[in-house]
Amino acid sequence: MFQEMLCNPVLAALNSGVIVIDDEYNIRYLNAFIERHGNLQLSEVAGKSLFSVFADLPEAGSNAS
């Protein structure tokens, strides 16, 4: 069911970015908006850490302001 949800054309067509991560902050899905505006391809970042792909994000649990 989760895979079917991610293949939903509504998610792909949204004019907003959608990134789905797992409980270890690994990227599982990103929609076409993120691919276009972030110059990324899901095939290249799937399974990678959110923090390695978006290096400017503070690590989870950090107290960065």
Beta strands, then each sheet from edge to edge (+ up, - down):
strand 1: 19-21
strand 2: 27-30
sheet 1: 1+ 2-
end
